[in-house]
Amino acid sequence: MFQATRRRLAIWYTAVTAVLLLLFASGVYLYVRSTLIERIDDTLNHVVEIVERSLVIEPINNHADRFRINVEASFRNNTGTVEDDHIDLEWFSATGNLLWSTLSEPLNIPIHGDRSGETVRVIKAESENSKFKIQNSPLLLRQVTQRVEVGRQVLGYLRVSHPWFEVTKPSRQLIFDLALGIGLMVLSVGASGWFLSGKAMEPVDESYQRLKQFTADASHELRSPITLIQTNVQVALADLDLAEAEATTSLQYRQQLKVVERLTQRLGKLVNDLLFLARQDSGISKDTFSACPMDALLMEVVGEQQLLVPEKEIALSLDLIDPPVCETSPELLENWFTLVGNWDQLVRLFTNLIANALHYSPAGGRVKVELARIEGINRVSGLRYTSAQLQVKVSDTGVGIPASALPRLFDRFYRVDPARTHTTGNTATAIATGSGLGLAIAQAIVEHHQGHIQVESTLGKGSTFIVILPITFES
């Protein structure tokens, strides 16, 4: 599919470029051809002017009002010049009779004055064994005809001819050069179009591969709880039939129903997570933003998560970095940790981060949440900020994350644990404690608030998630 699309793109690139090149080449050809014709016409008109000025006009029989052209005296000095320039001269009487010519044979073309220039086709007759044989090899000439007058008396007609091959020869050469250039350009564009279409298809192919991976992971995540639900339901139904036969109640039947309930809840949460990410990707989410005091929000989240701390004896603390002493504005101090955002999404963001930190920290470990306001121009983890930001760090003393896993840490369904599940010791009731969507959701929420999230981790020592959120932003 991608190769066919790439091939179509390359063909379209090549076809469009070829059409544009043909239009450009046609314009160049017409311009050069018209320029050559204009130059020939200018040359012919210039010759006409020179010859006309050199004509020897004599009175007829001493009549002051009657004149004639002395042909021998007028054209004797022009023959060599016109032959060198491939220009032929013809002098006709006032009645149209040919009186003098530089051509070896008359052209048999009627006289009609056209100072602007015209192209004529002459069929030459060649002799063979003293017989005349008409050859279909036309001779093309460019001609300018000038009527010579004195007063109202027409003395004759001067016709100047130039071979048309002075136009056709460079025109053919130009056509050949343009065709060769267009051919090479089309081949180059075809090759570059194939290369560029391949580069253009790379992100599409990457998205498609991610979609395939997403579909496979989603199918895996959905198949596991569905299979467990189906298994437990079947066991429960079998136990129910046995209980009805024995008229006794079964404690195992109740436990299996509870497992089904937990799996159903997990499946519903997974579907909700997928729906949330799909809405964020499509941009159809219409969340309302309002002023959110981050200190109160984090106190609420930390308070909820502390209910889980006694089970693993992990020290969970919240540290609020006080504003500098030089800051004295009461209004600013009151809203020092307040930003514009969506309360529910931010609660979900930091609940995921803190829950992850507690989950991967060993018993007796420590999880620290730190909130600070960044003012002015600061550099934090290689980033440069020019406006007020809120920075939240969630640090733990857990197992850490391998460096090879950091680039894919925020990918959907990606988990460092290759087993992907944590079991309770009973294979029949193995329940995955995470779907691999928590960090992907966290990143989506941060990006929705035009912020940035990154992680720093040392294997065996712990990890620190850093969230940077702007105080205000344009939605």
Buried (B, 14 or more C-beta within 10 A) or exposed (E): EEEEBBEEBBBEBBBEBBEEBBEEBEEBBEEBBEEBBEEBBEBBBEBBEEBEEEBEEEEEEEEEEEBBBEBEEBBEEBEEEBEEEEBBBBBBBBEEEBEBBBEEEEBEBEBEEEEEBEEBEBEEEEEEEEEEEEEEEEBEBBBBBBBBEBEEEEBBBBBBBBBBBBBEEEBEEBEEEBEEEBEEBBEEBBEBBBEBBBEBBEEEBEEEEEEEBBEEBBEBBBEBBEEBBEBBBEBBEEBBEEBEEEEEEBEEBEBBBEBBEBBEEBBEEBEEBBEBBEBBEEEEBEBEBEEBBBBEBBBBBBEEBBEBBEEEEBEBEBEBEEBEEEEEEEEBEEEBBBBBBBBEBBBBBBBBBBBBBBBBBEEEBBBBBBBBBBBEEEEBEEEEBEEBBBBBBBBBBBBBBEEEBBEEBBBBBBBBEEEBEEEEEEEEBEBBEBBBBBBBBBBBBBEBBBBBBBBBBEEEEBBBBBBBBBBBBEE
